Amino acid sequence: MSRKFLHTLGVSQVFQEMPRDRLNESLSQAAPITSAKSPPPPSQKKDVMSGGQEDTSVSKVHPAYAAKNLQELRHIMESFDGCHLKLAATNTVFCDGNPDADVMLIGEAPGEEEDKQGKPFVGRSGQLLDKMLQAIGLDRTSVYISNIVPWRPPANRQPSTEEIAACLPFIEHHILLKKPKFLLLLGGVATKSLLYTSEGIMSLRGKWRAYTPPHGDKGFEPIELLPTYHPAFLLRSPGQKVYAWEDLKSLKEKLNKIHYMG
């Protein structure tokens, strides 16, 4: 069959000199159908315990751990592109307060006002937090404040598990560098994230425990940690303020004790 004849039939491209009549070909003579090659199986990660070498292409160290001080941590966080929340955020909300304070407060994530101003707890929740601190003789010059997630989730929603996982090394290393004497965790997200638990804030609050950041040195002295309710929750459920007040009094007692001993 000539190319000219094929052209009159509307065939614009020919891959062989003559067409093949596959109906008359036996299965053994027919050319096999070629499919896309399957990717080679991934190389198996060798077991370090058995003497093999670890596949370093799989094992990655979070950039937060490279920071030697709070200024470096802030810079690394502002350059971080591993959390999509940063794309829609106006500011990276790093901290507020006194870096030398004995008490470090950790919340959930920035809201609208926090995103605008670049500081944690400056909206309605922040106003209530200021009043809570004043009730035990503290203010923003005598505490240090940060969040689990430094970028505002859209519509002030709760950060997802993936977003928390991407940001958690930042706050853990933040604690390690700050070395506060006391940690006050505000709300369920902060508490469950740092304690790696699924237990609810209702049962966790008000109970002191010792905390050491996962990547802390062996000689790192554990920090006394106390979970309490988030101010935003207290705004929605004012009847729970009495329990938050008990937690604040407990923190005040701890502070009075170290100041008396000092």
Secondary structure, 3 states (H helix, E strand, C coil): CCHHHHHHCCCCCCCCCCCCCHHHCCCCCCCCCCCCCCCCCCCCCCCHHHCCCCCCCCCCCCHHHHCCCHHHHHHHHHHCCCCCHHHHCCCCCCCEECCCCCEEEEECCCCHHHHHHCCCCCCHHHHHHHHHHHCCCCCCCCEEEEECCCCCCHHHCCCCHHHHHHHHHHHHHHHHHHCCCEEEEECHHHHHHHHCCCCCHHHHCCCCEEECCCCCCCCCCCEEEEEECCHHHHHHCHHHHHHHHHHHHHHHHHHHHHHHHC
